[in-house]
């Protein structure tokens, strides 16, 4: 092959042929062609140097100044663990499509594409000069193996025809237009033996830093440069700003018509920090926020469009904590398939197009602030309530017809039960639980501190089986339960009730009881909790707290537990010592400790048993419903039940029968 005179290497200048004085063989020149860098599509200028040069070609980057050393060789690419990853189709498919496109284009200018193989540069006859009279093969064509570039040059001195075809495939596949690339000054540069994409970071038009990406998906950024948002100048003085997680997502937003978008420079954290945000000078990871503070001060709406994965959501939370959640919104990415949602803005653009991405921004939701809601946050609950989807929206029946109009049991409510001693408060609650279990299969947690376990088991078994536990006086002539019935009853006891008991000699606190009740809800699925009675709990309080304040705080804790775990709580509280009591049922305000018992409960019930045979039958129990907060489940009124002393059951009775029994004295 002949020696090639000056002109072997050309600087890639628009419309010019400036030659660098170099002499080398055509084969050596062909090897150097591999270092050619695209010039027209991205308007990027590079002077080729020695093929042995391994450093970045930074001197002629139009967006770089030598003082910045924008391609500083000390910059180290990030590792795969913290590299920003963008979803893309199969790499082999992409490369094959790129190469096919390149070969089509070089064929259009007359080059024999069949002889061109990626990564090789065989000599060919130049279609422009025909190789002269000797038909010498002086055209060298190189198709890059990654399919990003095809370059050619004829080294015949009288010809010098050269050119290239650049595939902006990386961006084209991501639906990023050349216009968007040009406006954002996206470039390519050579770093060692690889091509990198350069994303310039500017403030007020001045270059501050530059971030690079290999096609192998690794990023790195200039060392010792100020961290700012990418695209910062696009949000100056704007009231609405979009923040994304990567530069390509920022370009994607522009394709959807949103230039008011910036990208964070450093990716996302693995998780939300448990510590509060640090002060400006110490907030290293998010220093770019403080560096760009003046650009965000006028923004009244900040849309956080970070990635859908865990780190992306952690980034959104960290940004919102620093920017103020009250002015932040968040996007809801559309579904990608049956099991996944789109990862980010670029994936939405690629799969569904710019209109879909625009719709994502238009439908962004207010960023949640703990404790602050809209009704729309609960519309699913409203709908379920209206359609009675759960089956207990109107409460569940007590099992007694006499109470159906007065009191039904609603999950999540607190019922206070009171009555003078020996009125049967605990017996009535046990009977109520048995009825609810029989009809609705509810399970219960029992914190019954006045009952021994064996005595409580006897009472529950008698109500469940309908027979006395013993053959003793109270059973009369009724046959006691059999051993088989006992064994079946024990299984029912174990499946239905879970005991909360303090086994040492100290009194349990309400916090202790609720902590175990929570465990019972989560482990066994209990729907009801009985705390019986109030005066058996430990009520230690601070010296400066009154009993009224303590009771209010305690009842608030119980109500929050009931609501959060959708568990009905029955709380037994005795009345204070009554003065000049005439034998009638007490008032809810007579409860010892505080009027808050009636003020803060959802339902208030007084259980009263007649003690004077002259007044009425002794087995008649009066259930006085004194308070019902929710009119859906009942109303204020009174009902009468008959107590079966043998089995401990309560039964409906006709009011007319009560009147007759009072009249006859029976």
N, C-alpha and C positions, 0 to 999 in steps of 0.2 A: 504494500500500500504506500502511496506517496506521502511525503511530509506535507502537512497543511500549513499554509502561511497564516499570517495574522488574519483574524476573522474566525478562528476556530471557536471562540467563545464570544457570545454577544450579551451585552447587558440587556435585560428584558425591559426596554423602555418603549413606551407607547409610540408607535409609528416611526421608530428610529433604528439605526443599525450602527451603534457605537461599538467599535472593536477594541478588545483588550489584546495587546501584542503578546501572543503566545504561539509557540511552535510545538507541535506534537503530532504523533501519528494519528491517522483516522481512527484506529482502534482505541487509542487512548482517549481521543476526543469522544468516541462513543460512550466510553465508561463515564466520562464527565457529564454526558447528557442526563444521566440518572439524577444529577443534582439540580436539574432545571426545576424552577419553581414557577407556578402559574402567574400570569401577569394581567390578562385582559379581563376575565370575569370579575376578579376581585380587585383589580387595579393595584396589584402588589408588585413593588420593584425590588429586585435583588440583583446584585453584581455577583456572578459566580467567581469563586476563588479556587484555590488549590483543592483537588479532590481529597486531599489528606486532612483538610481542615475539619475539625470535629466540633468546634464551638458554634454557638448560634449566630446567624447572619443578621445582626441587629442594626448595623450602621446605616442601612438605607431604608429601614422601615419608615414610611411616611408619617406614621403616628408616633414615632419614638424620637426622642432627642438623646444625643450621646450622653449627656449628663445624667440621664435617668438609668442608663444601661438597662433598657427595658427587657432585654433577654439575658439578664445576668446569669451566668453559668452556675452561680452558686445556688440558684433556685432548684429545689429538689422536688420532683413529682410526688404527689401524695400517694399513700399506700392504698391498696385495694380496699382495705377495711373502711377508710373514710372518704373514698372517692365518690363523687356524685355519679350515680348510674341512671341512664335514661333507657327506658325499654325500647327495643328495636327488633326487627325481624331477624331471621337466621342470617348470620354473617356470610356464609358461603353463598347464599342466594343473592345477597346484596352485591357482593364482589362480582359474581357472574353477570349480573345485570349491568353493572358498571362497565365491565370489560367489553361486553357485547355492544354497549352504546359507543364506547370509544372506537371500536373497530368499525362500526358503521360510519362514524364521522371521518376517520382517516381514509376510508374507502371513497367518501364523497369528494375528497381532494385529489384522488387519483393514486393513492398509495395502495400497494398490494397488501390488503389486510390479512390474507391467508398466511402470509409469510411472517406475520408479526405475532410473536408469542410473549405473554407477560413475563417481565424480568430478564428478557434477552434482547439483544440489539444486533441482528444480522444485517450486513450491508445489502442495500437494495439499489435499484436504478431509480434515479430521481425522475419523477414524472414531469418536472419543469424543464430540466436541461437534457434529460435523456442520457446523462452520463457522458455527453460530448461525442466526438467521432469514434472514440474507443469504447463507448457504452460502459464506462467504468461505474462500478457500484459504489457511489459515494454518499448515498442517503442512509442515515442511521435513525431508526425509529425505536423508541422505548415506551412500552406500556407498563406502568407501575403495577406491581403485583397486587396492590390493594385496590386497583381499579379507579384510583382518584385522578390520574393524570396520564396523558399520552403526549410525548414531545418528539419532534423530529428536526433534523438539520442536514442539509446537503453540504459536505465539506469540499466540494469542487470550487476552486477559487473564483471561477467566473460566474458561479450561481449563488451559493450561500443561502438558498431558500430554507427557511425555518418556520416553525410554528408549533402550536400545541392545542390540544383539546382538553379542557378542564371539566370534570364532572363535579358539580356541586351536589353530588349525590347525598352526602351526609345531611345537608340542609334540605335538599329537595324532597328526600324521603320523609323529612319531618315537616313538610309543608311550609318551609321558610323560604320566602321569595328573595330574589337577588336585590330587589329594591330595599327590603328590610335589612339585608346584609350590608348594603352600601350605606344606608342611613346610619347604621350603628358602627360603621367602620370596621367590620369583621375582616380579619386578614388571615393569611397563612404564612408560616415561616418555617425555616429548616432548623431543627435542633438535633445535632448529631446526624444520624442517618434516618431520622424520622421527620415527618411533616406534622406540625402542630397548628391548631387554630388559635388565633389570638383575639381576646376580648379586651379592648381598651377600657379602662375605668377613668372617667373624666369628671371634673368639677369646674363649672363655668367655662367649659371648652378646653381646659388645661389637663393634660395627661397627668394622672396621679399614680396609676399602677396599671398592670396588665396581667391578665390571667390566661393561661394556656391549657389546651386540651389536646392530647394525643387521640388518634382514632382508636386507640386501645382503651379509651374511656377514662384515662387518668388525667387529673387536673394538677396544676401547680400554679403558684402565684408569685409575683415578685417579692423578694425578701426586703425587709426594712423599708416598706412603703406603707403609707397610711391606708387603713381599711375604710372603705366607703361602699355605699350601694352601687351596684352596676346599673347604669342608666340614670344616674342621679339627676342630671340636668333635665330629664323628662318630667320631673315632678315639682319643679321649682314653682312656688307660689300657688300650688293647686290645693283644692279643698278635698279632693278624693284621690286616694293613692292605692295602688294594688302592689302587694309584696309577694314575690314568688321565691322559690328555693334555688333556682338555677338560671344561668344566662339564657339557655335555650328556651326556658319557659317564659322569660321576659320577651324574647323575640316572638314566641307563639302568641302572646297577648297582643302584640302589635299587629299580627296577622288578623286577629279578631277585631281590630279597630281600637285597641287600648294602648296608647303610648304612655299613659300615666302610670307606668309600671316600673318597678325596680326589683332587682334580685339581691338577695343576701350574698355576701362574698365568700362565706366560709362553710356553707352547707348547714346541716342540722345536728343538734345534740342527740345522743342516744336516748335520753329520757329527760323529763322535767326535773330540775334541781329541787331538792327538798329544802334548800335554803332560800331566803328572800333575795331578790335581785341586789347585787352589790352596788356600791356607789359608782359614779361615773368613772373615776380614775382607776377603779379596781375591777370593773366589769369587762375583763379581757376578752372573753368570747364574743361579747356583743358590743365591743367598742365602736363598731361602725354606726350603731344607733346614735351614740353620743356625738360622734364626728359629724353626723348628718342631722343633728337635732333641729337646726333652723329650717331645714327643708320639710320637716314633718310637723312643725308647730302649728301651721295654718290648716292642716288636714283635719277635717271634722269626720271624715269616713275613711277608714283604713281597712281594705279588704285583704284578708290573709288567705292567699291561695297556695299554701305550702303543700307538699306531697301528702298523699293519703296514708302512707305507712306510719309506723310508730314514731320514728324520728321526726318525720314531717309534722305530725300532730304535736309532738313535744316542742318543736320550733315555734309553731303557732302560739302555743301557751306561753312560752318564754317571751315572745314578741309582745303578746297582749298584756302580759304583766308589766312590761316596761312602757308600752305606748298608752296604756289605759284601756281597759276592756270596754268602757262605756262608748268609745268611738270606733271600736273594731267590729268587723264582720268576718264570717268565715264561709268558704264555699263548700258545696256538697257535690263531690265528683260523681258523674253518671256511672252506671254499671258498665263494666267491660264485658262481662259474661255472667253466667249464672252464679258464679262463686266469687268474683272479684269486681272491684270498682277501678276506674281509670286511676292511674298513679299520679298524674300531674297534668298541667296545662298542655304540654306538647302531645301527650298521649290522646287527650280529647281531640286536639286539632287533627292528629293523624287519623284517628278512627272515625270521627264524626264531622270534622270540618269546622271552619271559623264561626259559623252561626251557632253551633252547639256550644262552643267555648264562650261565645258572647252571652248565651243564655245562662251558662253557669255563673257568670259574674252578675248578671241581672237578678238572678235568684239567690244571691248570697244572703245568708241569715245573720242576724245579730249575734255577736259572740256571747256565749252564755256567761252570766255573772252569777256567782253562787248566791242563792237566796233571792234573785230577781228573775221573774218569769213573765211570760205572756200567757193569756188563756190558750193560745194555739199550742203551747207546749203540752197542754193537758186535754186537747180535743179527743185524743184516743180514749181517754178515761171517760170523758163526757159521752162519747158515742156508746161505749160499753155500758155505762150507767143507763142511758136511754133505752137501749135494746135489752137490758138486763142479761148481758152475756154471761155473767158469772153465777147468776142464780140467787144471789143474796142481796141484791140491790135494795130490796124492801125489808131487809132483815130476815132472820129465820124465826119461826114460831117457837114459843116456849113449850108448846105441846098441850097447853090448856086453852080451851075455847074462850074462857072468861077473860083471858089476857090478850087475845089476838088483836083487839082494837086498841089496847092500851100500851102494850110493851112487846116489841119484837127485838131480837138480838142482832145488832149490826156489827160486823167486824170493824175494828179500829176505834171503838168507842169505850168510854169509861162509865160504869154503873156503880154508884155508891149505894150500899145496902146498910140500913140501920134498923134499930128496934130495941126495945127494952130487953134486958137479959131474960133468957129462957123463952124467947118468942119463936124460936125455930129458924133463925136467920140462916145458920149453916146447913140445917136440914133442908130448907127450901132451895138453897143454891145447889146442894148435891142432887136433889130431885130434878132441878132444872137441867143440870149437866147430863143426867141420865136420859132425859127426854130428847135433848139436842143430839146426843150421840146415837140414840135409837133411830131418829128421823133423818139425820144429816151426816152421821159418821164423824163428827168432830172429835179431835183429841184435845186434852186439857193438861195444863200444868197446875199443880196444887201446892200452894204455900199456906198450909193450914196448921198454925202453930198451937192451937188449943186442942187438937186431936192427936191422940196416940195413933200410930200407923195401923195397928190391928183394929182399933175401934172405928177408925175411918173406913177401913176395908169392910168391916161388918156392915156399917150403915149403907155403903154403896152397893154391896152385894144384895142386901135385903131389898133395896129399891129395884135393882136390876132383875132379880129372880122372882120377887113378889112373895117371898116366904121368910119367916124369922130364921135367924142364924142359930138360935138355941131353942130348946124346949124348956122355957122358963115362964115366969108369970106374965110378961108382956105379950107372949105369943098365944096365950090362951089355949084353945083346942086346935089351933092351926098347926099342921105338920111342918116341922122344920125342913130346910133344904137338904137334899140328899148329898152324899159324897160326890156323886157324879156331877150334880148341879154345882157343887162347890168348885170342883176342878174346872168346869167350863167357865164358871164365874171368875176364877183366878186368872184364866187366860184373857178374859175380857178386861179385867182390871189392868193387867199388864199392858195390853194393847191400847187402852183408852186414856190412862192417867199416868202422869210423870210427876214425881214428888220433888219439891224443893224444900230441903230441911237442913237446918244448922245442927250438926251432930255434937258440937261442943257446948259449953255452958254459957256462951255469949249470945247476945241478941243479934239477929241479922239486920243489916241496914237495907234501905230500899235500893241502893245501888247494887248491893250483893244479890238481892232477889231479882232485879231486872237483868243483871248480867247472866244469871242462870236461866231466866225465862227466855232470853234471846237464844241461848244455846238450845233450849228445848224446841223453839220455833224452827231453828235451822236444822237440827238433827232429827226431830220427830214430827215436824209439821203440825205442832199444836196450834189451835185456833182460839183458845180461851185460856185465861190466867185468873186464878182465884188467890187473893191475898186476904187472909182471915186470921186475926183482926189487926187493925191499925195499932192498937196499944201494945201488941207483942213485938213490934219492931224497935230497933235501936234508933232513938230520935235525938242523938247528940247534935248540937248545933253550936255555932260560934257565939261567944258571949254577947255580941252586939246584934244578934238576929233574934227577933221575936218569934213566938210559936206560930203566929199568923203568917209571918213571912216564910217560915220554914215549911208550913203546910202548903202554902201556895207554890213554892219551889218544888216540893215533892210531887204534888198532883200534876204539875206541868211535865215533870219527867215521865210520870206514868202515862200521861196522854200522848206524849211524843212516841213512847215505846209502842203504844196501841196503834197509833196511826202508821208508824213506819213499818211495823210488821203485820199490819192488818189482823190484829189479835184483839178480841174483846176482853176487857179486864173488869172483874167484879172485885170491889174493895169493900170489906166489911169494917164499919166504924161504929163503936158503941156511943150512945148518947151520954151526956154528962148526967150526974146525979140529979134526978128530977125533984123539984120541990112541989109539995102539994099535988102530987100526981093523982088523978082521979080514975086511972085505969084505961084511959083511951090511948090510941097510938101517938107516939111523940112526933114532933115536927123535925124536918131535916136540919133546921137551924139549932136544934138541941144537941147536935153531935159535938162531942167534946173536942176542943182544940181550935176550931175556927169555922167561921161561916163560909170559908172557901170550899168546904166539902160540897155544899149545895151550889155555890157560885160557879165552880170550875168543872163539875161533872157534866156528862152528857145526859145521864139518866139518874134520877134519885128515887129509891124505893124504900118504903117502910114496911117491914113484916111485923104483923101484930096478931097475937093469939088471945082470944077471950079467956079470962080467968074466972068469970063469975057466971055460974050456971043460970042465975036469975036473969041475966042480960041476954044470954044466947047459948047455943051449943058449945061445949068445950073443945070439940074437934074442929071447929070452924076457924080458919085462918084468913085474916084480912090482908090483902096485898094492896097497899096504897101507893099508886104511882104519882109521886109528887112533882117530878120534873121530867120532861122529854124535850130535849133541845131540837131534835130532828122530827118534824111532823110526819115524815114519811114512815117512821117506824112506830109511832104511837101518839098518845095524848094523855093528859092528866085525868085520873079517875081511880076508881076502886074496883077490885074483884075479890070474890070469896072462893076459897078452896076448902075441901074437906081433907083433914090429915088422918091417914091410916096409921095408928100407933104401932100396929103389928109389923107392917112391912116398911114403914117410913115413907110411903108414897103419898102424893097429893093428887086429889081427884077433883074434877069439875062438879059443882053442885048447882042446882036450880035455885035462884034467888027466892022464888016462891016457897021452895022447901025450907029455906032458912027462916022465912017469915012464919011459916006454920010451926016450925020447931020452937021458935021463940014463944009463940002464942000458947002452945001446948006444954011448954016447959020440958020437952024431951031432948 
